[in-house]
Amino acid sequence: MTAARRPGRSHSCPWPGCPQLTRASYLMCRAHWYALPFAIRERILATYRPGQTVLTASPEYLEALHDALAYARRAALKDRGEGQP
């Protein structure tokens, strides 16, 4: 069993304000993963390599990750009424 699949290994969903814990092998909780635009999800999946870390990830994956987290921040602000109209 890999470290990412051991029971009890989890992290907080990175979507601002989300209290959900998710598996270490998942980027975010299910609801917020599907709240991302399909194109961003597709880029994350296409560039992810099992076992990668921030230090070993490809520039393409890091760019897709950056876009996903930026989208999450904008969407969370909009949900709170703080985003641009």
C-alpha positions in Angstrom: 0.0 0.0 0.0 1.4 3.4 -1.0 1.7 6.3 1.4 -1.0 8.2 -0.5 -3.5 5.3 0.0 -2.9 4.6 3.7 -6.0 5.0 5.8 -5.9 8.3 7.7 -3.7 10.1 5.1 -5.6 13.2 4.1 -5.4 16.9 3.6 -7.7 19.9 3.6 -9.4 20.8 0.4 -7.5 23.9 -0.9 -10.7 25.6 -2.0 -10.9 28.7 0.2 -13.3 28.2 3.1 -13.9 24.5 2.5 -13.7 22.4 5.7 -13.6 19.0 3.9 -10.7 16.6 4.2 -9.8 14.6 1.2 -7.5 11.8 0.4 -3.9 12.7 0.0 -4.0 11.4 -3.6 -6.8 13.8 -4.5 -6.3 17.5 -5.3 -9.5 18.7 -3.6 -12.9 17.4 -2.4 -15.3 15.9 -4.9 -17.7 18.9 -4.9 -14.9 21.4 -5.6 -13.1 19.2 -8.1 -16.3 19.2 -10.2 -16.7 22.9 -9.7 -13.5 23.5 -11.6 -14.1 24.0 -15.4 -13.6 20.8 -17.4 -10.6 22.2 -19.2 -8.7 22.8 -16.0 -9.6 19.3 -14.7 -8.5 17.8 -18.0 -5.1 19.7 -17.8 -4.5 18.5 -14.2 -5.2 14.9 -15.1 -3.1 15.0 -18.3 -0.1 16.4 -16.6 -0.2 14.6 -13.3 2.3 11.9 -12.7 1.9 9.5 -9.7 4.5 10.1 -7.0 5.4 13.6 -8.1 6.1 16.4 -5.6 6.2 20.1 -6.0 10.0 19.7 -6.7 9.6 17.0 -9.3 6.3 18.1 -11.0 6.5 19.3 -14.6 6.1 22.9 -15.4 2.8 22.0 -17.2 1.4 20.4 -14.1 2.4 23.4 -11.9 0.8 25.8 -14.4 -2.4 23.7 -14.4 -2.4 23.6 -10.6 -1.8 27.4 -10.4 -4.8 27.9 -12.7 -7.0 25.6 -10.6 -6.2 27.3 -7.4 -6.6 30.8 -8.9 -10.0 29.7 -10.2 -10.9 28.5 -6.8 -9.9 31.8 -5.2 -12.0 33.8 -7.7 -15.0 31.5 -7.3 -14.9 31.7 -3.5 -14.7 35.5 -3.6 -17.6 35.6 -6.0 -19.6 33.3 -3.8 -19.0 35.7 -0.9 -20.0 38.7 -3.0 -16.5 40.1 -3.1 -15.7 39.2 -6.7 -15.9 41.4 -9.8 -19.3 41.7 -11.4 
